[in-house]
Amino acid sequence: MKAKIGRPRSEKSQGAILDAVDALLKEKGGAGLSIEAIASRAKVGKKTIYRWWPSIADIVLEAGLRRAAKSIPVPAEKSFEETFRIFLSRSMLSIADGGDVYLRYLMAYAQQDELFRARFREQFVEKRRAVLSSILLQATESGQIKFKHETGLLVDIVFGAMWYRLLVGHSPLDEAFADELTAVVMGYCEEK
């Protein structure tokens, strides 16, 4: 996304806008989100928002990225299995703690707007895939594990299972699921 020409963003106003998105999504979900509601809650003009973001989904994306950076740090445990389980557990907790509304909103919007889908993939999906891929790569480089299949497939399996549960809602995204998914990935490891 190209930077727009004009005044630089005010950190205070930017923070207020992203905080407003957080609050509105928690209170009303995606259906209650509008530029007017965000501007009112953040006490900024609508023009300020339009100047800084090409769409409401881009604001949600930035707020979601800020949230993910705080709530899903990459752990550095001794074993791959424990590192992986903690990563999944923190991901599930983040989703259960309000991240679900962000992800559903972003995924729905990405299906309606092809240009936004490309930004969503580049700024969110690929970054989350890179984090998980780095965990897998570190484990293989340190000699802890060797996978029977290429790691890109494992990343798809893990995030595919998470997205499916998130979007369909047929089963919980919880600690038990993090444990099950860890066991599935460990099953893709070759015997030592």
N, C-alpha and C positions, 0 to 999 in steps of 0.2 A: 504494500500500500504506500503510495507516494505521500510525502508530507505536504500539507497544504501551506500555501503562502499566506503570510499574515502574522498577527501577533502570536508569540509562543504561548503554549498552554500555561495557565496559572496552576501551580501544584495544588493550591488550596481548592480551587474550583474543580479541578480534575478529581481530587480525592472526594469532594462532596458529591460529585456526579456518580462516581463508582460506588460510594457508600449508599447513595439513594437507590441505585440499581439493586444492591444487596438487600436493602430493607424492603423494597417493593416486591421483589421476587419472593422473599420469605413471607410477606403478608398476603400477597394476592396471586402469586404464581405468574406465569408468562402472560396470561390473559389480561392481567391488570397493569401491564407495562406499556407505557406510551411516552413519547418525548415530552408531552405536557406534564405528565405525572413526575417524570424524572426532574425536569426543570423546576417544577414547583417544590419538590422535596429538597433539591440541592440549592435552591435559591439562586439560580442562574437563569439567564435568558435562553430561549430555545435556539437562537442564532449561535450562541456559544457552542451548544451541543452539535448542531449541524455543521459548524465550522471544523470541529475536531474529529467527528466520526461520520462515515458515509451512510451508516444505517444504525438502527437501534440494536440489531444483532451484533454489530461491531463493538458497541458499548458493553453488551452482555459478555462478549468474548473477552474483552480486556479485563472486565471485573472477574470473570471466571479464571483467567490466567493468573491474576493477582491472588485469588483465593487458592488455587492449586499450588502455587509456589510456597505459600505459607503452610498449607495443611498436608502436603505429601512430599516431604523431603526424602532424598534417597538415603536409606540407611547404610551403614558400613559395619555389618556384623561379620563374625568369623567364618561362618559357613554360608555357602550359596543358598541352601534350603531355608535357613533362618532369615537371611537378607531378603529373599524372594517373598517369603511368607509375610514379613513385616511390611514390605512395599505394598502387597495386595491388601493386607489388613488396614493400612493407612488409607489406601485408595477407597476401600469399602466404607470406612468411617467418614471420609470426606463426602462421599455420595450420600450417606445416610444423614449427615449433618447439614443438609441443604444443597449440596452440589448437584443432586438429582434434578432440581428444577432448572439449573443452568444448562446441564447437558441435554435434557429433553428439548428445551427451548432452542438451543443452538443446532441440534440435529434436525429439528422440524424446519427451522429457517433455512438450513443448508439444502433441504430438499426443494425449496421454493425458489432459491436464488443461486444460480450457478456461479456467479462471481464471488458471492459470500462463501459458498462451499469451498472454493479454492483457497480463500483466506483462512477459513476454519481448519482445513486440512493442513495448511502450511504452519499456521500459528499455534494450533492446539494439538491436533491429532499427531502430526509428525514429531512434535516435541515430546509428547507422552510416549510415543513409540521409541524415540531415541533414549529416553530414560530407562525403559525396560530393556531395550537392546543392550545398553551399556552394562546393566546388571548381568545379563547373560554373557556378554563378552568378557567382563572381568573374571567371571567364574571359569570360563574356558581358558583364558590366558594364564590364570593362576594354577591351572591343572586340577581344579576341584571337580570338574565335570566335563563330560563330552556328550554332545547330543547326537541322537540317532538321525535326526532330521535337521534341516537348516533352521536357524533361529528365527528368521522372518515368519515362518509358519507358526512357531510357538507364540510369537507376539500377536499374530492374528487370532490364534486360538484363545489366548488369555483375554484380549480386549474384546473379541467377538462374543465370548461368553458373558463378559461383564455388560456390554452394550445390549445384548439380547435380554438379559434379566432386567436391565434398567428400562428399556423401551416396552417390553411386554408385561413385566411385573408379575410373572407367574411364580417366582421364587425370590427369596430375599437375597440382598447383597450384604452379607454379614460375615462375621468371623469364621463361621462354619464353612461358608462358601470359599473364603480365602484359603482355609486348610485343604478343602477338596481340590481346588485349582492348583495349589502347590503340589499335592500328591500326583495330579495328572501330569504336571510339567516334570516332576521327578521321574515319572514313568518314561519320559522321552530321553532320559539319560542312559548312556551305555553303562554296562556293568564295569566296575573297576577290576 
